[in-house]
Amino acid sequence: METQNKELPSTLHTLGFSEKESIVYVALLELGHGTVTEIARKAGINRTTGYDILDSLSSKGIVNVTGKEPKQEYAAEPPESVVAYLKREAELARDRIEKAGALLPQLRSVHATQNRPKIKFYEGTDGLKQVYEDTLTSQEPIRAYANVEDMHKGLPNYFPEYYKRRADAGIAIRAIVPHTPIARARVPYGEEEKREIAFIPPDKFSFSPEINIYDNKILIASWREKLGIIIESAEIADAMKKIYELAWAEAKRLDSKLRN
């Protein structure tokens, strides 16, 4: 193959033809016509691959086929057919781009829906129970801010049984808790209920709503408003977990002073 001809396959490859399509087409141009065996030998590929490549070139309109096996022959269409094929592809690409542009608003809407945080509201006593039941699906230890007094007043008789089911499910919890007598009473059950508590001064850091952070969710239980909220967002949950770790480090420092 002449030097100029050796460069042709790589040039055709840059135009969008596969490497083997480029090699086979140039080989066929040099032969003029031939059987798949002759073309495959000229192109340096195996006969089976030759059939697939020639069929592909035929579908592009730059190779024609005559006769039937075993005497089937292939011939290259005039080189202008390459330009004609590329023009058809360019027109098809423009048409696809226009259709994709028209589809953008719908695609954006679907994308926004899938990536928007999901927020669920639960009202009343039953609603508050529902949000806590969801924590039993956690695949990781729960990070919590909890006011034990308000929890037990908000859902009387619910939590002892809940603690047991959570522990039985193997779900541990770390909780930042205002230091009160009722909260202190949970300390002996820490190992049994898979709970680690960091006490904070109630005169400085008292709060009522409980916040649980687990998996990609944030639970907020408002005892005074009888309202439960679950926010599902990987991004927001990740940020809340990092903020919690900062708070936990300080809570542990304060805890050491309160217990001494």
Stockholm file with secondary structure:
# STOCKHOLM 1.0

chainA/1-260         METQNKELPSTLHTLGFSEKESIVYVALLELGHGTVTEIARKAGINRTTGYDILDSLSSKGIVNVTGKEPKQEYAAEPPESVVAYLKREAELARDRIEKAGALLPQLRSVHATQNRPKIKFYEGTDGLKQVYEDTLTSQEPIRAYANVEDMHKGLPNYFPEYYKRRADAGIAIRAIVPHTPIARARVPYGEEEKREIAFIPPDKFSFSPEINIYDNKILIASWREKLGIIIESAEIADAMKKIYELAWAEAKRLDSKLRN
#=GR chainA/1-260 SS CCHHHHHHHHHHHHTTCCHHHHHHHHHHHHHSEECHHHHHHHHTCCHHHHHHHHHHHHHTTSEEEESCTTSCEEEECCTHHHHHHHHHHHHHHHHHHHHHHHHHHHHHHHHHHHHSCEEEEEEHHHHHHHHHHHHTTCSSCEEEECCHHHHHHHSTTTHHHHHHHHHHTTCCEEEEEECCHHHHTTGGGTTTTTEEEEEECHHHHCCCSEEEEETTEEEEEETTTTEEEEEECHHHHHHHHHHHHHHHHHHHHHHHHHHC
#=GC SS_cons         CCHHHHHHHHHHHHTTCCHHHHHHHHHHHHHSEECHHHHHHHHTCCHHHHHHHHHHHHHTTSEEEESCTTSCEEEECCTHHHHHHHHHHHHHHHHHHHHHHHHHHHHHHHHHHHHSCEEEEEEHHHHHHHHHHHHTTCSSCEEEECCHHHHHHHSTTTHHHHHHHHHHTTCCEEEEEECCHHHHTTGGGTTTTTEEEEEECHHHHCCCSEEEEETTEEEEEETTTTEEEEEECHHHHHHHHHHHHHHHHHHHHHHHHHHC
//
